[in-house]
Amino acid sequence: MGFSVIHFDVLIIGSGIAGLSLANRYDESLSIGIFTKKGEAESNTNYAQGGLAAVMNIKDSYEKHVQDTLIAGAGLCNEDIVRMVVEEGPVVVQDLLNWGVKFTKLKDNEEAFDLGKEGGHSERRVLHAGDITGREIERALVSTSRSRPNISIFENHIAVDLITLNKLRKDKWLKTYKDKPDKVLGAYFLNKNTGKVITVKAGIVVLATGGAGKVFLYTSNPDISTGDGIAMAHRVGAKIANMEFYQFHPTCLYHPKAKSFLISEALRGEGGILRLKDGTPFMDKVHPLKNLAPRDIVARTIDFEMKRTGDECVYLDMRHKSREFLKKRFPDIFKTALSFGIDMSKDQIPVVPAAHYLCGGVLADATGLTSIENLYAIGEVACTGLHGANRLASNSLLEGCVFAKKTYEATAPVFKNGGSRGDGKKGANFGKGGAAGEKGEMEEFNILPEWKDFGFSDSDELIVITHNWDELRRAMWNYVGIVRSDKRLERAKRRIDNLLAEIKEYYWNFKITPDLLELRNIAEVANLIITSAVLRKESRGTHYTIDYPNKDDKNFKHPTVL
């Protein structure tokens, strides 16, 4: 009994900094499968301009970085997690250097890094590679992964769903282990080139799928950011937390031909000033850090000023810096702005806020383990307690690296021990080879069912899917954006409920396509965001509602867990 399936010891879904740095840590005795729905280097990591925050400066300290993170997180950070991540910073930076990442050094001291300063940071601690830090990290990590014989990278494979014991029991496929707790066994993937769905089984599954910016109409994220990992985890019952906290980046380029091009916060770190159309600076009286205030405050202030004045954007002024400095420090931004007719040394840069980073996600512990056995979540897809209600700038790349290290440290010994989790519980088919071919505890791994697609394609329905995409994203932007209210959330919930019903009908009656899968996922994530926002009757961090404009520590100083 059984079908032909692909097997890996470790299945990693996503190819950003978290997934790739985890894969590169395992030794060659273990088989690692990396599945990514676009090219191997297409990820949020690749688009990160600012950098990676770590204590690398003698004037800096772990305590300062910890406190900056806690302040930005508005009382919802897990301090133990914050300290763990901050203290691991220099270690994972060295790992990145060993893998070939080339961070920018000081011109007059090739031994020292050129550290940037961004909003919310009290010291210069942001390592960067010009203004294409993410691209440089991705380049090095992909190169390392490609050189490892035990790592297989599957491009253009979009995850459909996770396979769990409960799913097999529900489908009446698995008749044994009725009393065993749920655990993940693998996943289904749609090959976008062939249209076929393949079955992949694994000892552990790691979600490293990034964020969900495409839930909103305007986002700095690439098109792939549709919340796939969060939606899949929620469908199999994993706990999800803090989905109401979506960080909006204050400064995306405002231009009809620019597709949400990010203008890095590092520009404000170099003295950039936000101004109204008439040239008036507006952050000075809002926050002691002025233009370097935490992102939620800057984004909310820009949103307020745009609504107050009726202007379509505000402006970032870098004209105090020389053309030579701007070209060297921000080569990609300078070149891109110039391509749209904006010379940063002479012209102010038109900017608007856009959805940028999800502070919540799949609830995970200090090792990345979720509430479902053998399912891990690392990077933006996870809610680890690091970010709280608002992410400190450039802590995300750090988090991806650190939690990749922690997941590796928790799982690598388990494989070598042949299946013992080390905590008195039996692992789900951990150990070299995975499927032993014997009945008993590992039986479920030998009988994973193939995907059955009973649907058919219909061109008319594909048009409806496109319309639903647009309707959902506009509803989220208009009603669940930077400033919220009970009425707006109620309107959004009604619209999302209708869309969810339609999408469910499409999903079970038509052949699955990448667009349908992503629509299904962003609708589910949108519903989670709205549900979480409704539950939090206060304003905190990135969640601001006009009905409850103040923070309420007495009743809401805790994560929102769904």
C-alpha positions in Angstrom: 0.0 0.0 0.0 1.3 3.5 -0.7 2.1 5.9 -3.4 5.3 7.4 -4.8 6.2 10.5 -2.8 9.3 12.6 -2.3 10.9 12.4 1.1 13.3 14.7 3.0 14.5 14.7 6.5 13.8 18.4 6.7 11.3 20.2 4.5 11.7 24.0 4.4 8.9 26.0 2.7 10.4 29.4 1.7 13.8 30.6 0.5 14.5 33.8 2.4 17.1 34.4 5.0 15.4 32.2 7.6 14.9 29.1 5.4 18.2 29.2 3.6 20.4 29.9 6.7 18.6 26.9 8.4 19.3 24.6 5.4 22.9 25.6 5.3 23.4 24.6 9.0 22.5 20.9 8.6 25.4 18.5 7.8 25.4 16.5 4.6 24.0 13.3 6.3 20.5 14.8 6.2 18.4 15.5 3.2 17.0 19.0 3.0 14.2 20.0 0.6 13.6 23.8 0.0 10.4 24.6 -1.8 9.8 28.1 -3.1 6.9 29.3 -5.3 9.0 31.7 -7.4 12.8 31.8 -8.1 15.1 30.7 -5.3 16.1 34.3 -4.6 12.6 35.8 -4.7 11.7 36.7 -1.1 11.1 39.6 1.2 14.8 39.2 2.2 15.8 40.0 -1.3 14.0 43.4 -1.1 15.4 44.4 2.3 17.2 47.7 1.8 18.1 48.8 5.3 20.1 46.0 6.9 20.5 43.7 9.9 20.6 45.1 13.5 23.3 43.7 15.7 25.5 45.0 18.5 28.9 45.4 16.7 30.0 48.8 18.0 32.0 49.4 21.2 29.7 52.3 22.1 26.7 50.0 21.8 25.5 47.3 24.2 23.1 44.4 24.4 21.1 46.3 27.0 20.6 49.3 24.7 19.5 47.0 21.9 17.1 45.2 24.2 15.6 48.3 25.5 15.2 49.8 22.1 13.3 46.7 21.0 11.1 46.6 24.1 10.2 50.3 23.7 9.3 49.8 20.0 7.2 46.7 20.9 4.9 48.8 23.1 4.8 46.3 26.1 4.1 43.1 24.2 7.6 41.8 23.6 8.7 38.7 25.4 11.8 40.0 27.1 13.5 36.6 27.4 13.2 36.2 23.6 14.4 39.7 23.0 17.5 39.1 25.0 18.2 35.8 23.4 17.9 37.2 19.9 20.0 40.3 20.7 22.8 38.3 22.4 23.0 35.9 19.4 23.4 38.9 17.0 27.2 38.9 16.7 27.3 35.1 16.4 24.9 34.9 13.4 26.6 37.9 11.8 29.8 35.8 11.8 27.9 32.9 10.3 26.7 35.2 7.5 30.3 36.4 6.9 31.4 32.7 6.7 28.7 32.1 4.1 30.1 34.9 2.0 28.0 37.9 2.8 29.9 41.1 2.2 28.7 43.9 4.5 29.9 47.4 3.8 33.1 48.4 5.7 34.3 51.9 6.6 36.4 53.5 4.0 39.2 54.4 6.4 39.0 51.2 8.4 38.5 48.0 6.4 38.3 46.1 9.7 35.2 48.0 10.9 31.6 47.8 9.6 29.9 50.9 8.3 27.0 50.8 10.8 23.7 52.7 10.0 21.1 54.1 12.3 17.4 53.7 11.8 14.2 54.7 13.6 13.9 53.6 17.2 17.6 52.8 17.6 19.7 54.6 20.2 23.0 53.7 18.5 24.4 52.9 15.1 24.0 49.1 14.8 22.6 48.3 11.4 24.9 46.3 9.1 24.3 46.9 5.5 25.5 46.2 2.0 24.9 49.6 0.5 21.1 49.8 0.1 20.8 46.3 -1.3 21.5 44.4 1.9 18.8 41.7 1.4 20.0 41.1 -2.1 23.5 40.5 -1.0 22.5 38.2 1.8 20.2 36.2 -0.5 23.0 35.9 -3.1 25.5 34.5 -0.6 23.0 32.1 1.0 21.7 30.8 -2.3 25.2 30.2 -3.5 26.0 28.2 -0.3 22.9 26.1 -0.6 23.5 25.4 -4.2 27.0 24.1 -3.3 25.6 21.6 -0.8 24.9 18.1 -2.2 22.3 17.3 0.4 20.1 20.4 -0.3 17.5 20.2 -3.1 15.8 23.5 -4.2 12.5 23.3 -6.0 11.6 26.5 -7.7 8.1 27.4 -8.9 6.4 25.1 -6.4 3.6 26.7 -4.4 2.5 25.0 -1.2 -1.1 23.8 -1.2 -1.6 22.4 2.3 0.1 20.7 5.1 -0.4 17.0 5.7 -1.1 16.0 9.3 -2.3 13.0 11.3 -5.6 14.8 11.9 -6.1 15.4 8.2 -5.5 11.8 7.4 -7.9 10.7 10.1 -10.5 13.2 9.0 -10.2 11.9 5.4 -10.5 8.3 6.8 -7.2 7.5 5.2 -5.4 6.6 8.4 -7.2 4.1 10.6 -4.6 3.7 13.3 -3.3 6.1 16.0 -6.7 7.4 16.9 -5.5 8.6 20.3 -2.2 10.1 19.2 -1.8 13.9 19.2 -1.7 15.7 15.9 1.6 16.1 14.1 2.7 17.3 10.7 3.8 14.7 8.2 4.6 16.7 5.0 2.9 18.9 2.5 1.3 19.1 -1.0 2.9 21.4 -3.6 1.6 22.6 -7.0 4.2 22.6 -9.7 3.5 25.8 -11.5 5.2 24.6 -14.6 3.3 21.3 -15.0 0.1 22.0 -13.1 0.6 18.8 -11.2 0.5 18.4 -7.4 3.2 16.4 -5.7 3.3 14.9 -2.2 6.3 15.6 0.0 6.9 13.9 3.3 9.4 14.9 5.9 10.7 14.3 9.5 10.0 18.0 10.2 8.4 20.8 8.3 9.6 24.3 8.6 7.5 27.3 7.5 9.8 30.1 6.3 7.2 31.6 4.0 7.6 35.3 5.0 4.8 37.8 5.3 1.4 38.8 3.8 1.7 42.3 2.4 -0.4 41.4 -0.6 -3.4 41.3 1.7 -3.4 45.1 1.4 -3.7 47.2 -1.8 -0.5 49.0 -1.2 2.6 47.2 0.0 6.4 47.2 -0.1 6.4 43.4 -0.4 6.9 41.4 -3.5 4.0 39.6 -5.2 4.8 36.4 -3.4 3.9 37.7 0.0 0.4 36.2 0.4 0.6 34.7 3.9 0.7 31.1 2.6 2.4 29.7 5.7 0.1 31.4 8.2 -3.0 30.3 6.2 -1.8 26.7 5.9 -0.9 26.5 9.6 -4.2 27.9 10.6 -6.1 25.4 8.5 -4.5 22.5 10.4 -5.2 24.1 13.8 -1.9 25.7 14.7 -2.2 28.7 17.1 -1.9 32.1 15.5 -1.0 35.3 17.4 -1.0 39.1 17.2 -2.3 39.3 13.6 -3.7 42.8 14.3 -0.2 44.2 14.4 0.7 45.0 10.8 3.5 47.4 10.4 3.1 50.0 7.6 6.4 51.4 6.3 6.1 55.2 6.3 8.0 55.8 3.1 7.3 54.0 -0.2 8.0 55.9 -3.4 4.9 57.7 -4.7 5.0 57.5 -8.5 2.5 56.2 -11.0 5.1 53.9 -12.6 6.8 52.7 -9.4 5.4 49.5 -8.0 5.7 50.1 -4.3 9.4 50.8 -4.3 10.7 51.1 -0.8 12.5 54.2 0.4 14.6 52.9 3.2 14.4 54.2 6.7 18.2 54.5 6.5 17.7 57.7 4.6 16.1 59.3 7.7 19.0 57.7 9.7 21.2 59.9 7.6 19.3 63.0 8.4 16.3 62.8 6.0 13.5 65.2 6.9 9.8 64.5 6.2 8.0 67.6 4.8 4.6 68.6 3.6 4.0 69.8 0.1 4.6 73.4 1.2 8.0 72.4 2.7 6.8 72.4 6.4 8.6 69.7 8.5 5.9 67.9 10.6 7.6 65.3 12.8 9.4 67.7 15.1 6.4 68.2 17.4 5.1 64.6 17.3 7.9 62.6 18.9 11.3 63.3 20.7 13.1 61.3 18.0 11.4 63.4 15.3 12.0 61.9 11.9 13.5 58.8 13.5 10.4 58.0 15.6 9.1 54.4 15.6 7.5 53.4 12.3 4.0 53.1 13.6 4.1 56.7 14.8 5.6 58.0 11.6 3.2 56.1 9.3 0.2 57.3 11.4 1.4 60.9 11.3 1.8 60.8 7.5 -1.6 59.3 7.2 -3.1 62.0 9.4 -1.3 64.8 7.4 -2.4 63.4 4.0 -6.0 63.3 5.2 -5.8 66.7 6.8 -4.3 68.4 3.8 -5.9 66.3 1.0 -2.4 65.8 -0.5 -1.7 62.5 -2.1 1.8 62.2 -0.6 4.4 63.8 1.6 8.0 64.4 0.8 11.4 63.1 2.1 14.1 65.7 1.9 17.7 64.5 1.4 19.0 67.7 -0.3 21.4 68.4 2.7 23.5 65.5 1.5 25.8 65.6 -1.6 25.1 63.8 -4.8 28.3 61.8 -4.3 27.3 60.7 -0.8 23.8 59.7 -1.9 25.1 57.7 -4.9 27.6 55.8 -2.7 25.4 55.2 0.3 22.1 54.5 -1.5 23.1 53.4 -5.0 20.0 51.4 -5.8 17.6 54.0 -4.4 19.4 56.8 -6.1 19.4 55.0 -9.5 15.8 54.0 -9.2 14.6 57.4 -8.2 16.5 59.0 -11.0 14.9 56.6 -13.5 11.6 58.2 -12.4 13.0 61.7 -12.9 13.8 62.3 -9.2 17.3 63.5 -8.4 17.6 63.0 -4.6 20.4 65.6 -4.4 18.1 68.3 -5.9 14.5 67.0 -5.6 12.4 65.9 -2.6 11.2 62.3 -2.8 7.4 61.8 -2.8 6.5 59.1 -0.4 3.4 57.3 1.1 3.0 54.6 3.7 2.5 51.0 2.6 2.0 47.6 4.3 5.4 46.3 5.2 5.8 43.8 8.0 3.6 41.4 9.9 4.5 41.4 13.6 2.2 38.5 14.4 2.0 35.0 12.7 2.2 31.4 13.7 2.8 31.2 17.4 6.3 29.7 18.0 8.5 29.1 21.0 12.2 29.8 21.5 13.2 27.0 19.1 10.6 27.9 16.4 8.3 25.0 17.4 4.6 25.7 16.8 1.6 24.2 18.7 1.7 21.2 16.3 4.3 18.6 16.7 7.2 18.7 14.2 5.9 21.9 12.6 8.3 24.8 13.0 7.9 28.5 11.9 10.8 30.9 11.6 11.1 34.5 10.2 8.2 36.8 9.4 5.7 33.9 9.2 6.2 33.3 13.0 5.2 35.2 16.1 8.0 34.6 18.5 7.5 37.4 21.0 10.5 39.4 19.6 8.5 42.2 17.9 5.5 42.7 20.2 3.1 45.3 18.8 5.7 46.9 16.5 9.0 45.7 15.0 12.1 47.7 15.6 13.7 48.5 12.3 16.2 45.9 10.9 15.4 43.3 13.7 13.7 41.1 11.1 16.8 39.8 9.3 18.3 39.3 12.7 15.3 37.3 13.9 15.4 35.1 10.8 19.0 34.2 11.3 18.8 33.6 15.1 15.7 31.4 14.9 17.2 29.4 12.1 20.1 28.7 14.4 17.8 27.8 17.3 15.6 25.5 15.2 18.8 23.8 13.9 20.1 23.3 17.5 16.8 21.8 18.6 16.3 19.4 15.7 19.8 18.3 14.5 20.5 16.2 17.7 17.1 14.6 17.4 17.9 13.2 13.9 21.2 11.8 15.2 19.4 10.2 18.1 17.1 8.3 15.8 13.8 9.9 16.8 13.9 10.8 20.5 12.9 14.4 21.0 15.0 14.5 24.1 12.0 15.5 26.3 10.6 12.1 27.0 8.3 12.2 24.0 8.6 10.3 20.8 9.3 12.2 17.7 7.3 11.8 14.5 9.6 9.8 12.3 12.7 11.8 13.2 15.9 10.1 12.2 17.8 9.4 9.1 15.8 8.0 6.2 12.4 9.0 7.6 10.2 6.3 6.3 11.6 3.0 7.6 9.4 0.9 5.5 8.2 -1.0 8.6 4.8 -1.0 10.2 4.2 0.5 13.6 5.0 3.9 14.7 6.2 5.0 11.3 3.3 3.6 9.3 1.7 6.9 8.6 4.7 8.1 6.7 4.4 5.2 4.2 0.8 5.8 3.2 0.6 9.6 2.5 -2.1 9.9 -0.1 -1.6 11.5 -3.5 -3.4 14.7 -4.2 -6.8 14.2 -5.9 -8.0 17.2 -8.0 -11.6 16.7 -9.1 -12.1 20.2 -10.4 -11.9 21.7 -13.9 -10.8 25.1 -15.2 -13.3 27.7 -16.4 -12.1 30.9 -17.9 -15.1 32.8 -16.6 -14.3 31.8 -13.1 -10.7 32.9 -13.4 -12.0 36.4 -14.1 -14.0 36.3 -10.9 -10.9 35.3 -9.0 -9.1 38.4 -10.3 -12.0 40.6 -9.3 -12.0 39.0 -5.8 -8.3 39.7 -5.4 -8.9 43.3 -6.1 -12.0 43.6 -3.9 -10.3 41.9 -0.9 -7.2 44.1 -1.0 -9.1 47.3 -1.4 -11.4 46.4 1.5 -8.4 45.7 3.7 -6.7 48.9 2.8 -9.8 51.1 3.3 -11.1 49.5 6.5 -8.2 47.7 8.2 -5.3 50.0 7.4 -3.2 52.4 9.4 -6.2 53.9 11.3 -9.1 51.6 12.3 -12.5 51.8 13.9 -15.2 49.4 15.0 -17.4 50.3 12.1 -14.7 49.9 9.6 -13.8 46.5 11.0 -17.4 45.4 10.9 -17.7 46.4 7.2 -14.5 44.6 6.4 -15.7 41.4 8.2 -18.9 41.3 6.2 -17.0 41.6 2.9 -14.4 39.1 3.8 -17.0 36.6 5.0 -18.7 36.8 1.6 -15.4 36.4 -0.2 -14.4 33.4 1.9 -17.7 31.6 1.0 -17.1 32.3 -2.7 -13.5 31.2 -2.6 -14.4 28.0 -0.8 -16.9 27.2 -3.5 -14.3 27.9 -6.2 -11.6 25.8 -4.4 -13.7 22.6 -4.3 -15.3 22.9 -7.7 -12.4 24.1 -10.0 -9.0 23.0 -10.7 -6.5 24.7 -8.4 -4.2 27.4 -9.8 -1.6 29.6 -8.2 -3.9 32.5 -8.3 -6.7 30.6 -6.6 -4.3 29.2 -3.9 -3.0 32.7 -3.1 -6.5 34.2 -3.1 -7.6 31.5 -0.7 -4.6 32.3 1.6 -4.9 36.1 1.6 -8.6 35.8 2.4 -7.8 33.5 5.4 -5.1 35.9 6.6 -7.3 38.9 6.1 -10.0 37.2 8.3 -7.4 36.5 11.0 -6.2 40.2 10.9 -9.8 41.5 11.2 -10.7 39.0 14.0 -7.6 39.9 16.0 -8.2 43.6 15.5 -11.8 43.3 16.7 -10.6 41.6 19.9 -8.1 44.3 20.9 -10.1 47.2 22.3 -7.2 49.5 22.7 -4.5 51.2 20.6 -1.0 49.8 20.9 1.9 49.8 18.5 0.8 49.3 14.9 -2.8 48.7 15.9 -4.6 52.1 16.2 -8.3 52.5 16.5 -10.2 55.8 16.9 -12.7 54.1 19.2 -10.1 53.1 21.7 -7.2 55.6 21.2 -5.3 54.8 24.4 -3.2 51.9 25.5 -4.9 49.6 28.1 -2.3 47.6 30.0 -4.8 46.4 32.6 -6.8 44.4 30.1 -4.7 43.9 26.9 -1.0 43.6 27.8 -1.0 40.1 26.3 -0.8 38.5 22.8 -4.0 38.0 20.9 -4.0 34.2 20.2 -6.4 32.6 17.8 
